[in-house]
Amino acid sequence: MTLVADSPVLEIERLTKWFSVGGLFSSKRLRALAGASLALHRREIVALVGESGSGKSTIARIMARLLAPSSGRILLDGKDVLASEPRRASLAYRRRIQMIFQDPFGSLNSVHTIAHHLERPLLLHGKARGHGELHDSVRALLATVDLDADVAMKHPYELSGGQRQRVAIARALAVDPDVLLADEPISMLDVSIRAGVLNLMERLKEERGLAELYITHDVASARYLADRTLVMYAGYIVEGAPSDELIASPAHPYTRTLLAAVPDPGARGSPASGLPAAKGGAAALVNPPPGCPFASRCPDVMEACRREMPGVEQVGPNHWVRCHLVGPGGSPSGPDPAQGEPAR
Amino acid sequence: MPDAPLLRVRDLRVEYLGPRGSVAAVDGVSFDLARGETLGLAGESGSGKSTIAQAILRLLGPPAAITGGSIIVDGAEVLDMSEPDLRALRWRQVALVFQSALTALNPVMTVGDQIADAVLSHQGTGRRRARERAAHLLDLVGIGTERIDSYPHEFSGGMRQRAVIAIALALEPPLLLMDEPTTALDVVVQREILHQIGELKKKLGFSILFITHDVSLLVEISTRVAILYAGKLVEMADAKELLQDPRHPYTRGLLASSPSLRGPRLKLTGIGGSPPDMRSPPSGCRFHPRCPDVMVRCSEDPPLLTQRGAGRSVACHLYST
């Protein structure tokens, strides 16, 4: 651990996002994000884990500026980009922050060759000029993601899912980004090729010093890949810790429930043993009640939980949680120094 | 014959007939499922695992066709059955639970009516008896009878999957085919559903053919596990033995592809290459282009699934003498 804390490349502060749902005459509002903060540093992978609807993809889409937040700040190198470029992200922002998606079938255009997919960002961002330079850059990009050079002349439908996801990563790398946002990059791939994509993401961190946000519902893969893991529940990031520490000593009841539910045949005896006490349905996102969203399912719920969402409480070095069982935490309306801010 | 298996599949072959020749999606698959057993069938996309489930119920339509083998359910040959026989087989003896519970349910009918319909269409009971049965089944799967007049859209994903299981259980069939029943669900809900299935199995004593791509899940819930690769079974073993001592290089690779939650953080190797194009499957052993232990004969001579010790079969030349 180095003593000098390097400042984050990309940071979000207290992001909220409300969506309008329902018909023409009933305007209901859905709370997708309820004040989420996190920071990404160079040469670091942060995993964001949560169930579907918890808001993890919304965070990535806001960070990629595909979606505008209802409130909150996005800081690139400490500068508030929503203030400096409020409408549309600048070309420079889009060069530095790249995103890959879950579906490698939907993210490539079936009428164009792989070379075309990789040449476009190179030309658009002025990374290569002339035919020879383009050709070399495309070959180099394919080599970086462990694809043969002859893939360049193929069309997406000629590739397997794993190869397509590698092409999507190569396309993101074409513009030499600082941050890679990966939204469930392996969940649609066959099991045997998932490890290859995870190992590639790890290598890109090591070799290129990329800051990566790895969004997943699979805690085991988060632990495998990420230096830090953040757990989301119903729009809140409820716990954050170094990945191994989070698995070893989870502090939030939801994190414990989640960990107990993961199939782990090596560690478990009989089927369905160790069932956690999770009850009730999903949290209400439309007209959410006050308090902690996990209160309706929490085995350890207290009166305070239904009144107010607790602030951030530090439970160890780099390990924090938002849970009344641990403490009231810092004022939820004040600054959140601990949210995703490790002492490095 | 009390010891005869509930389900016996022998040399099953299913082909998809296309304009440029046929593709054997299932190629010579044989296995038994004993009464009360949970057999797990694992494989990646294109391995033929869902095709096997649909073949057992004769649900395959063109371009797919069963072109060989035998499927015996409770002593009767499914491939010889007439339409009325098949109607009796489906639901009454074998029920199928799909992955996508949302599309399996009718959106404009209450859940109670859908369960009652399944009962009515197969049993000569009255509407009132059928509704009582529906209420009982909803209670059984943990939904609660008060939701009998709810529509599917009022249910969460987990509740919909429970409702689908309730429909499958309507006639108390001895065999349930479950094709990725929890894949679309979050892990916490998945755990609840699996627990519920385990409880129901204890209570009702049915057998399960559980199909999934998630080997760690399968090993946890199954008595025996069969591993499928490119339409062929490559290994079959007791679930715990398979986990502790996988023999086929593909099984080993598959187990080394998923990170574990606890224990040392080992570097995952995965399996190199990609799953084969089934239009032109590799010669010899279909896994040979990706196999780390490949030998000369592997590309020429397809290995047969051979018994290697008690309850263990492997199709690999590494173990032939």
Interface residues (C-beta under 8 A of the other chain):
Chain A: E51 S52 S160 G161 G162 Q163 D190 V191 S192 I193 R194 A195 G196 L198 N199 H217 D218 V219 A220 S221 R223 Y224 D244 I247 T257 L258 L259 A260 A261 V262 P263 D264 P265 G266 A267 R268 P271 A272 L275 P276 A278 G281 A282
Chain B: E44 S45 S156 G158 M159 D186 V187 V188 V189 Q190 R191 E192 L194 H195 G198 E199 H213 D214 V215 S216 L217 V219 E220 I221 A239 L243 G253 L254 A256 S257 S258 P259 S260 L261 R262 G263 R265 K267 L268 T269 G270 I271 G272 S274 P275 R290
